[in-house]
Amino acid sequence: MSKMTSKDLDVLSHVLTGEEMACKKARIYSHTLTDVALAEEMERVAAAHEERFAALYAMLEGGKA
């Protein structure tokens, strides 16, 4: 991958922040919901956000090189 511009890095940073917050909120919901099916779904949502965060972070690390 070619080197990212400062604008690319800024946008990626904002998206990472959004994914991190979405993951944290979904995890909180999964621990507070009393409906087991909904709690499990929120845990799946949190895992999906966590995976996207990891992929974006890897992209960020690759773009800085």
PDB file with SEQRES, HELIX, SHEET and CRYST1 records, atoms N, CA, C and O in Angstrom:
SEQRES   1 A   65  MET SER LYS MET THR SER LYS ASP LEU ASP VAL LEU SER          
SEQRES   2 A   65  HIS VAL LEU THR GLY GLU GLU MET ALA CYS LYS LYS ALA          
SEQRES   3 A   65  ARG ILE TYR SER HIS THR LEU THR ASP VAL ALA LEU ALA          
SEQRES   4 A   65  GLU GLU MET GLU ARG VAL ALA ALA ALA HIS GLU GLU ARG          
SEQRES   5 A   65  PHE ALA ALA LEU TYR ALA MET LEU GLU GLY GLY LYS ALA          
HELIX    1 AA1 SER A    6  THR A   32  1                                  27    
HELIX    2 AA2 VAL A   36  LYS A   64  1                                  29    
CRYST1    1.000    1.000    1.000  90.00  90.00  90.00 P 1           1          
ATOM      1  N   MET A   1       0.846  -1.177   0.000  1.00  0.00           N  
ATOM      2  CA  MET A   1       0.000   0.000   0.000  1.00  0.00           C  
ATOM      3  C   MET A   1       0.891   1.240   0.000  1.00  0.00           C  
ATOM      4  O   MET A   1       1.923   1.280   0.671  1.00  0.00           O  
ATOM      5  N   SER A   2       0.480   2.238  -0.756  1.00  0.00           N  
ATOM      6  CA  SER A   2       1.261   3.471  -0.798  1.00  0.00           C  
ATOM      7  C   SER A   2       1.072   4.251   0.496  1.00  0.00           C  
ATOM      8  O   SER A   2       0.144   4.010   1.267  1.00  0.00           O  
ATOM      9  N   LYS A   3       1.975   5.182   0.701  1.00  0.00           N  
ATOM     10  CA  LYS A   3       1.926   5.987   1.917  1.00  0.00           C  
ATOM     11  C   LYS A   3       0.639   6.816   1.952  1.00  0.00           C  
ATOM     12  O   LYS A   3       0.225   7.372   0.935  1.00  0.00           O  
ATOM     13  N   MET A   4       0.021   6.895   3.108  1.00  0.00           N  
ATOM     14  CA  MET A   4      -1.226   7.654   3.265  1.00  0.00           C  
ATOM     15  C   MET A   4      -0.922   9.122   3.491  1.00  0.00           C  
ATOM     16  O   MET A   4       0.100   9.496   4.067  1.00  0.00           O  
ATOM     17  N   THR A   5      -1.850   9.940   3.015  1.00  0.00           N  
ATOM     18  CA  THR A   5      -1.725  11.372   3.252  1.00  0.00           C  
ATOM     19  C   THR A   5      -2.182  11.677   4.675  1.00  0.00           C  
ATOM     20  O   THR A   5      -2.770  10.830   5.347  1.00  0.00           O  
ATOM     21  N   SER A   6      -1.908  12.876   5.116  1.00  0.00           N  
ATOM     22  CA  SER A   6      -2.355  13.254   6.464  1.00  0.00           C  
ATOM     23  C   SER A   6      -3.874  13.253   6.544  1.00  0.00           C  
ATOM     24  O   SER A   6      -4.431  12.954   7.600  1.00  0.00           O  
ATOM     25  N   LYS A   7      -4.552  13.581   5.456  1.00  0.00           N  
ATOM     26  CA  LYS A   7      -6.023  13.553   5.435  1.00  0.00           C  
ATOM     27  C   LYS A   7      -6.518  12.116   5.567  1.00  0.00           C  
ATOM     28  O   LYS A   7      -7.468  11.850   6.303  1.00  0.00           O  
ATOM     29  N   ASP A   8      -5.873  11.186   4.853  1.00  0.00           N  
ATOM     30  CA  ASP A   8      -6.234   9.773   4.966  1.00  0.00           C  
ATOM     31  C   ASP A   8      -6.083   9.294   6.407  1.00  0.00           C  
ATOM     32  O   ASP A   8      -6.960   8.614   6.940  1.00  0.00           O  
ATOM     33  N   LEU A   9      -4.976   9.650   7.025  1.00  0.00           N  
ATOM     34  CA  LEU A   9      -4.722   9.238   8.404  1.00  0.00           C  
ATOM     35  C   LEU A   9      -5.740   9.849   9.362  1.00  0.00           C  
ATOM     36  O   LEU A   9      -6.159   9.203  10.323  1.00  0.00           O  
ATOM     37  N   ASP A  10      -6.133  11.085   9.102  1.00  0.00           N  
ATOM     38  CA  ASP A  10      -7.130  11.750   9.942  1.00  0.00           C  
ATOM     39  C   ASP A  10      -8.482  11.047   9.836  1.00  0.00           C  
ATOM     40  O   ASP A  10      -9.142  10.798  10.845  1.00  0.00           O  
ATOM     41  N   VAL A  11      -8.885  10.730   8.611  1.00  0.00           N  
ATOM     42  CA  VAL A  11     -10.165  10.044   8.400  1.00  0.00           C  
ATOM     43  C   VAL A  11     -10.127   8.661   9.045  1.00  0.00           C  
ATOM     44  O   VAL A  11     -11.074   8.255   9.720  1.00  0.00           O  
ATOM     45  N   LEU A  12      -9.031   7.947   8.833  1.00  0.00           N  
ATOM     46  CA  LEU A  12      -8.899   6.614   9.413  1.00  0.00           C  
ATOM     47  C   LEU A  12      -8.931   6.668  10.939  1.00  0.00           C  
ATOM     48  O   LEU A  12      -9.504   5.788  11.580  1.00  0.00           O  
ATOM     49  N   SER A  13      -8.331   7.673  11.505  1.00  0.00           N  
ATOM     50  CA  SER A  13      -8.352   7.850  12.948  1.00  0.00           C  
ATOM     51  C   SER A  13      -9.778   8.048  13.467  1.00  0.00           C  
ATOM     52  O   SER A  13     -10.154   7.486  14.496  1.00  0.00           O  
ATOM     53  N   HIS A  14     -10.561   8.844  12.752  1.00  0.00           N  
ATOM     54  CA  HIS A  14     -11.953   9.069  13.153  1.00  0.00           C  
ATOM     55  C   HIS A  14     -12.781   7.794  13.037  1.00  0.00           C  
ATOM     56  O   HIS A  14     -13.610   7.509  13.902  1.00  0.00           O  
ATOM     57  N   VAL A  15     -12.560   7.029  11.978  1.00  0.00           N  
ATOM     58  CA  VAL A  15     -13.293   5.776  11.804  1.00  0.00           C  
ATOM     59  C   VAL A  15     -12.907   4.781  12.899  1.00  0.00           C  
ATOM     60  O   VAL A  15     -13.766   4.080  13.432  1.00  0.00           O  
ATOM     61  N   LEU A  16     -11.619   4.720  13.233  1.00  0.00           N  
ATOM     62  CA  LEU A  16     -11.169   3.846  14.329  1.00  0.00           C  
ATOM     63  C   LEU A  16     -11.853   4.216  15.636  1.00  0.00           C  
ATOM     64  O   LEU A  16     -12.290   3.340  16.382  1.00  0.00           O  
ATOM     65  N   THR A  17     -11.943   5.492  15.907  1.00  0.00           N  
ATOM     66  CA  THR A  17     -12.607   5.952  17.128  1.00  0.00           C  
ATOM     67  C   THR A  17     -14.071   5.517  17.139  1.00  0.00           C  
ATOM     68  O   THR A  17     -14.587   5.071  18.163  1.00  0.00           O  
ATOM     69  N   GLY A  18     -14.731   5.650  15.995  1.00  0.00           N  
ATOM     70  CA  GLY A  18     -16.135   5.229  15.904  1.00  0.00           C  
ATOM     71  C   GLY A  18     -16.310   3.739  16.132  1.00  0.00           C  
ATOM     72  O   GLY A  18     -17.221   3.319  16.846  1.00  0.00           O  
ATOM     73  N   GLU A  19     -15.440   2.937  15.530  1.00  0.00           N  
ATOM     74  CA  GLU A  19     -15.517   1.488  15.713  1.00  0.00           C  
ATOM     75  C   GLU A  19     -15.252   1.101  17.166  1.00  0.00           C  
ATOM     76  O   GLU A  19     -15.912   0.217  17.713  1.00  0.00           O  
ATOM     77  N   GLU A  20     -14.288   1.767  17.780  1.00  0.00           N  
ATOM     78  CA  GLU A  20     -13.972   1.479  19.181  1.00  0.00           C  
ATOM     79  C   GLU A  20     -15.170   1.796  20.084  1.00  0.00           C  
ATOM     80  O   GLU A  20     -15.527   1.005  20.957  1.00  0.00           O  
ATOM     81  N   MET A  21     -15.776   2.950  19.865  1.00  0.00           N  
ATOM     82  CA  MET A  21     -16.921   3.340  20.690  1.00  0.00           C  
ATOM     83  C   MET A  21     -18.113   2.405  20.468  1.00  0.00           C  
ATOM     84  O   MET A  21     -18.798   2.034  21.421  1.00  0.00           O  
ATOM     85  N   ALA A  22     -18.359   2.025  19.209  1.00  0.00           N  
ATOM     86  CA  ALA A  22     -19.471   1.115  18.913  1.00  0.00           C  
ATOM     87  C   ALA A  22     -19.246  -0.239  19.586  1.00  0.00           C  
ATOM     88  O   ALA A  22     -20.185  -0.840  20.108  1.00  0.00           O  
ATOM     89  N   CYS A  23     -18.012  -0.713  19.573  1.00  0.00           N  
ATOM     90  CA  CYS A  23     -17.690  -1.981  20.225  1.00  0.00           C  
ATOM     91  C   CYS A  23     -17.939  -1.890  21.730  1.00  0.00           C  
ATOM     92  O   CYS A  23     -18.558  -2.778  22.316  1.00  0.00           O  
ATOM     93  N   LYS A  24     -17.464  -0.836  22.339  1.00  0.00           N  
ATOM     94  CA  LYS A  24     -17.633  -0.666  23.782  1.00  0.00           C  
ATOM     95  C   LYS A  24     -19.113  -0.588  24.160  1.00  0.00           C  
ATOM     96  O   LYS A  24     -19.540  -1.208  25.134  1.00  0.00           O  
ATOM     97  N   LYS A  25     -19.893   0.172  23.392  1.00  0.00           N  
ATOM     98  CA  LYS A  25     -21.319   0.307  23.694  1.00  0.00           C  
ATOM     99  C   LYS A  25     -22.040  -1.026  23.537  1.00  0.00           C  
ATOM    100  O   LYS A  25     -22.861  -1.395  24.376  1.00  0.00           O  
ATOM    101  N   ALA A  26     -21.731  -1.745  22.463  1.00  0.00           N  
ATOM    102  CA  ALA A  26     -22.384  -3.039  22.255  1.00  0.00           C  
ATOM    103  C   ALA A  26     -22.041  -4.000  23.384  1.00  0.00           C  
ATOM    104  O   ALA A  26     -22.895  -4.774  23.816  1.00  0.00           O  
ATOM    105  N   ARG A  27     -20.793  -3.962  23.870  1.00  0.00           N  
ATOM    106  CA  ARG A  27     -20.398  -4.838  24.982  1.00  0.00           C  
ATOM    107  C   ARG A  27     -21.153  -4.459  26.256  1.00  0.00           C  
ATOM    108  O   ARG A  27     -21.602  -5.331  26.999  1.00  0.00           O  
ATOM    109  N   ILE A  28     -21.288  -3.164  26.501  1.00  0.00           N  
ATOM    110  CA  ILE A  28     -22.041  -2.718  27.678  1.00  0.00           C  
ATOM    111  C   ILE A  28     -23.479  -3.201  27.576  1.00  0.00           C  
ATOM    112  O   ILE A  28     -24.036  -3.724  28.542  1.00  0.00           O  
ATOM    113  N   TYR A  29     -24.084  -3.023  26.390  1.00  0.00           N  
ATOM    114  CA  TYR A  29     -25.467  -3.480  26.201  1.00  0.00           C  
ATOM    115  C   TYR A  29     -25.572  -4.989  26.405  1.00  0.00           C  
ATOM    116  O   TYR A  29     -26.537  -5.469  27.000  1.00  0.00           O  
ATOM    117  N   SER A  30     -24.582  -5.738  25.912  1.00  0.00           N  
ATOM    118  CA  SER A  30     -24.649  -7.197  26.031  1.00  0.00           C  
ATOM    119  C   SER A  30     -24.617  -7.637  27.491  1.00  0.00           C  
ATOM    120  O   SER A  30     -25.163  -8.685  27.836  1.00  0.00           O  
ATOM    121  N   HIS A  31     -23.982  -6.844  28.349  1.00  0.00           N  
ATOM    122  CA  HIS A  31     -23.909  -7.189  29.774  1.00  0.00           C  
ATOM    123  C   HIS A  31     -25.106  -6.686  30.576  1.00  0.00           C  
ATOM    124  O   HIS A  31     -25.356  -7.161  31.684  1.00  0.00           O  
ATOM    125  N   THR A  32     -25.850  -5.724  30.018  1.00  0.00           N  
ATOM    126  CA  THR A  32     -26.966  -5.166  30.779  1.00  0.00           C  
ATOM    127  C   THR A  32     -28.339  -5.655  30.312  1.00  0.00           C  
ATOM    128  O   THR A  32     -29.316  -5.533  31.051  1.00  0.00           O  
ATOM    129  N   LEU A  33     -28.426  -6.201  29.111  1.00  0.00           N  
ATOM    130  CA  LEU A  33     -29.713  -6.680  28.616  1.00  0.00           C  
ATOM    131  C   LEU A  33     -30.139  -7.931  29.381  1.00  0.00           C  
ATOM    132  O   LEU A  33     -29.317  -8.792  29.696  1.00  0.00           O  
ATOM    133  N   THR A  34     -31.412  -8.015  29.669  1.00  0.00           N  
ATOM    134  CA  THR A  34     -31.922  -9.190  30.376  1.00  0.00           C  
ATOM    135  C   THR A  34     -32.409 -10.262  29.400  1.00  0.00           C  
ATOM    136  O   THR A  34     -32.499 -11.433  29.768  1.00  0.00           O  
ATOM    137  N   ASP A  35     -32.720  -9.880  28.175  1.00  0.00           N  
ATOM    138  CA  ASP A  35     -33.118 -10.839  27.147  1.00  0.00           C  
ATOM    139  C   ASP A  35     -31.844 -11.506  26.615  1.00  0.00           C  
ATOM    140  O   ASP A  35     -30.981 -10.847  26.035  1.00  0.00           O  
ATOM    141  N   VAL A  36     -31.744 -12.807  26.820  1.00  0.00           N  
ATOM    142  CA  VAL A  36     -30.523 -13.534  26.470  1.00  0.00           C  
ATOM    143  C   VAL A  36     -30.225 -13.451  24.974  1.00  0.00           C  
ATOM    144  O   VAL A  36     -29.071 -13.279  24.582  1.00  0.00           O  
ATOM    145  N   ALA A  37     -31.242 -13.570  24.148  1.00  0.00           N  
ATOM    146  CA  ALA A  37     -31.032 -13.519  22.693  1.00  0.00           C  
ATOM    147  C   ALA A  37     -30.489 -12.157  22.270  1.00  0.00           C  
ATOM    148  O   ALA A  37     -29.583 -12.075  21.440  1.00  0.00           O  
ATOM    149  N   LEU A  38     -31.043 -11.095  22.839  1.00  0.00           N  
ATOM    150  CA  LEU A  38     -30.549  -9.751  22.513  1.00  0.00           C  
ATOM    151  C   LEU A  38     -29.130  -9.544  23.039  1.00  0.00           C  
ATOM    152  O   LEU A  38     -28.301  -8.927  22.371  1.00  0.00           O  
ATOM    153  N   ALA A  39     -28.856 -10.051  24.215  1.00  0.00           N  
ATOM    154  CA  ALA A  39     -27.512  -9.926  24.783  1.00  0.00           C  
ATOM    155  C   ALA A  39     -26.495 -10.643  23.898  1.00  0.00           C  
ATOM    156  O   ALA A  39     -25.404 -10.126  23.656  1.00  0.00           O  
ATOM    157  N   GLU A  40     -26.851 -11.827  23.418  1.00  0.00           N  
ATOM    158  CA  GLU A  40     -25.953 -12.564  22.527  1.00  0.00           C  
ATOM    159  C   GLU A  40     -25.751 -11.833  21.211  1.00  0.00           C  
ATOM    160  O   GLU A  40     -24.644 -11.808  20.673  1.00  0.00           O  
ATOM    161  N   GLU A  41     -26.814 -11.240  20.693  1.00  0.00           N  
ATOM    162  CA  GLU A  41     -26.700 -10.465  19.446  1.00  0.00           C  
ATOM    163  C   GLU A  41     -25.796  -9.250  19.647  1.00  0.00           C  
ATOM    164  O   GLU A  41     -24.992  -8.925  18.773  1.00  0.00           O  
ATOM    165  N   MET A  42     -25.923  -8.587  20.775  1.00  0.00           N  
ATOM    166  CA  MET A  42     -25.052  -7.435  21.045  1.00  0.00           C  
ATOM    167  C   MET A  42     -23.595  -7.869  21.162  1.00  0.00           C  
ATOM    168  O   MET A  42     -22.696  -7.121  20.776  1.00  0.00           O  
ATOM    169  N   GLU A  43     -23.352  -9.059  21.688  1.00  0.00           N  
ATOM    170  CA  GLU A  43     -21.983  -9.574  21.765  1.00  0.00           C  
ATOM    171  C   GLU A  43     -21.446  -9.845  20.359  1.00  0.00           C  
ATOM    172  O   GLU A  43     -20.271  -9.599  20.086  1.00  0.00           O  
ATOM    173  N   ARG A  44     -22.300 -10.348  19.470  1.00  0.00           N  
ATOM    174  CA  ARG A  44     -21.881 -10.557  18.074  1.00  0.00           C  
ATOM    175  C   ARG A  44     -21.590  -9.223  17.391  1.00  0.00           C  
ATOM    176  O   ARG A  44     -20.628  -9.102  16.633  1.00  0.00           O  
ATOM    177  N   VAL A  45     -22.425  -8.227  17.665  1.00  0.00           N  
ATOM    178  CA  VAL A  45     -22.203  -6.890  17.102  1.00  0.00           C  
ATOM    179  C   VAL A  45     -20.870  -6.336  17.604  1.00  0.00           C  
ATOM    180  O   VAL A  45     -20.097  -5.777  16.825  1.00  0.00           O  
ATOM    181  N   ALA A  46     -20.603  -6.487  18.887  1.00  0.00           N  
ATOM    182  CA  ALA A  46     -19.345  -6.010  19.460  1.00  0.00           C  
ATOM    183  C   ALA A  46     -18.153  -6.701  18.802  1.00  0.00           C  
ATOM    184  O   ALA A  46     -17.151  -6.053  18.499  1.00  0.00           O  
ATOM    185  N   ALA A  47     -18.257  -8.000  18.580  1.00  0.00           N  
ATOM    186  CA  ALA A  47     -17.169  -8.754  17.949  1.00  0.00           C  
ATOM    187  C   ALA A  47     -16.937  -8.271  16.515  1.00  0.00           C  
ATOM    188  O   ALA A  47     -15.793  -8.182  16.069  1.00  0.00           O  
ATOM    189  N   ALA A  48     -18.009  -7.960  15.799  1.00  0.00           N  
ATOM    190  CA  ALA A  48     -17.864  -7.459  14.432  1.00  0.00           C  
ATOM    191  C   ALA A  48     -17.159  -6.103  14.424  1.00  0.00           C  
ATOM    192  O   ALA A  48     -16.299  -5.855  13.579  1.00  0.00           O  
ATOM    193  N   HIS A  49     -17.516  -5.234  15.352  1.00  0.00           N  
ATOM    194  CA  HIS A  49     -16.848  -3.929  15.447  1.00  0.00           C  
ATOM    195  C   HIS A  49     -15.374  -4.112  15.821  1.00  0.00           C  
ATOM    196  O   HIS A  49     -14.504  -3.404  15.314  1.00  0.00           O  
ATOM    197  N   GLU A  50     -15.110  -5.057  16.702  1.00  0.00           N  
ATOM    198  CA  GLU A  50     -13.740  -5.319  17.112  1.00  0.00           C  
ATOM    199  C   GLU A  50     -12.893  -5.809  15.929  1.00  0.00           C  
ATOM    200  O   GLU A  50     -11.737  -5.412  15.781  1.00  0.00           O  
ATOM    201  N   GLU A  51     -13.477  -6.671  15.091  1.00  0.00           N  
ATOM    202  CA  GLU A  51     -12.774  -7.163  13.909  1.00  0.00           C  
ATOM    203  C   GLU A  51     -12.488  -6.027  12.927  1.00  0.00           C  
ATOM    204  O   GLU A  51     -11.388  -5.938  12.381  1.00  0.00           O  
ATOM    205  N   ARG A  52     -13.475  -5.161  12.704  1.00  0.00           N  
ATOM    206  CA  ARG A  52     -13.260  -4.013  11.811  1.00  0.00           C  
ATOM    207  C   ARG A  52     -12.196  -3.080  12.376  1.00  0.00           C  
ATOM    208  O   ARG A  52     -11.365  -2.559  11.631  1.00  0.00           O  
ATOM    209  N   PHE A  53     -12.218  -2.867  13.686  1.00  0.00           N  
ATOM    210  CA  PHE A  53     -11.200  -2.029  14.314  1.00  0.00           C  
ATOM    211  C   PHE A  53      -9.810  -2.605  14.051  1.00  0.00           C  
ATOM    212  O   PHE A  53      -8.892  -1.875  13.678  1.00  0.00           O  
ATOM    213  N   ALA A  54      -9.660  -3.910  14.247  1.00  0.00           N  
ATOM    214  CA  ALA A  54      -8.364  -4.551  14.051  1.00  0.00           C  
ATOM    215  C   ALA A  54      -7.904  -4.431  12.598  1.00  0.00           C  
ATOM    216  O   ALA A  54      -6.727  -4.177  12.341  1.00  0.00           O  
ATOM    217  N   ALA A  55      -8.812  -4.608  11.657  1.00  0.00           N  
ATOM    218  CA  ALA A  55      -8.466  -4.500  10.239  1.00  0.00           C  
ATOM    219  C   ALA A  55      -8.060  -3.063   9.886  1.00  0.00           C  
ATOM    220  O   ALA A  55      -7.086  -2.845   9.166  1.00  0.00           O  
ATOM    221  N   LEU A  56      -8.803  -2.107  10.390  1.00  0.00           N  
ATOM    222  CA  LEU A  56      -8.476  -0.702  10.128  1.00  0.00           C  
ATOM    223  C   LEU A  56      -7.155  -0.309  10.786  1.00  0.00           C  
ATOM    224  O   LEU A  56      -6.368   0.441  10.210  1.00  0.00           O  
ATOM    225  N   TYR A  57      -6.919  -0.815  11.983  1.00  0.00           N  
ATOM    226  CA  TYR A  57      -5.676  -0.508  12.679  1.00  0.00           C  
ATOM    227  C   TYR A  57      -4.486  -1.074  11.905  1.00  0.00           C  
ATOM    228  O   TYR A  57      -3.443  -0.430  11.793  1.00  0.00           O  
ATOM    229  N   ALA A  58      -4.653  -2.280  11.374  1.00  0.00           N  
ATOM    230  CA  ALA A  58      -3.587  -2.883  10.564  1.00  0.00           C  
ATOM    231  C   ALA A  58      -3.328  -2.028   9.325  1.00  0.00           C  
ATOM    232  O   ALA A  58      -2.182  -1.865   8.909  1.00  0.00           O  
ATOM    233  N   MET A  59      -4.391  -1.484   8.740  1.00  0.00           N  
ATOM    234  CA  MET A  59      -4.253  -0.610   7.587  1.00  0.00           C  
ATOM    235  C   MET A  59      -3.495   0.659   7.989  1.00  0.00           C  
ATOM    236  O   MET A  59      -2.638   1.138   7.246  1.00  0.00           O  
ATOM    237  N   LEU A  60      -3.809   1.185   9.142  1.00  0.00           N  
ATOM    238  CA  LEU A  60      -3.142   2.378   9.648  1.00  0.00           C  
ATOM    239  C   LEU A  60      -1.646   2.109   9.834  1.00  0.00           C  
ATOM    240  O   LEU A  60      -0.811   2.915   9.423  1.00  0.00           O  
ATOM    241  N   GLU A  61      -1.318   0.986  10.447  1.00  0.00           N  
ATOM    242  CA  GLU A  61       0.086   0.647  10.666  1.00  0.00           C  
ATOM    243  C   GLU A  61       0.818   0.448   9.337  1.00  0.00           C  
ATOM    244  O   GLU A  61       1.986   0.817   9.211  1.00  0.00           O  
ATOM    245  N   GLY A  62       0.145  -0.125   8.360  1.00  0.00           N  
ATOM    246  CA  GLY A  62       0.756  -0.316   7.050  1.00  0.00           C  
ATOM    247  C   GLY A  62       0.937   0.985   6.292  1.00  0.00           C  
ATOM    248  O   GLY A  62       1.885   1.127   5.520  1.00  0.00           O  
ATOM    249  N   GLY A  63       0.046   1.927   6.501  1.00  0.00           N  
ATOM    250  CA  GLY A  63       0.111   3.204   5.798  1.00  0.00           C  
ATOM    251  C   GLY A  63       1.147   4.155   6.341  1.00  0.00           C  
ATOM    252  O   GLY A  63       1.541   5.101   5.658  1.00  0.00           O  
ATOM    253  N   LYS A  64       1.596   3.920   7.562  1.00  0.00           N  
ATOM    254  CA  LYS A  64       2.587   4.816   8.158  1.00  0.00           C  
ATOM    255  C   LYS A  64       4.005   4.491   7.696  1.00  0.00           C  
ATOM    256  O   LYS A  64       4.907   5.324   7.785  1.00  0.00           O  
ATOM    257  N   ALA A  65       4.185   3.271   7.202  1.00  0.00           N  
ATOM    258  CA  ALA A  65       5.534   2.830   6.827  1.00  0.00           C  
ATOM    259  C   ALA A  65       6.090   3.600   5.657  1.00  0.00           C  
ATOM    260  O   ALA A  65       7.214   3.343   5.227  1.00  0.00           O  
TER     261      ALA A  65                                                      
END                                                                             
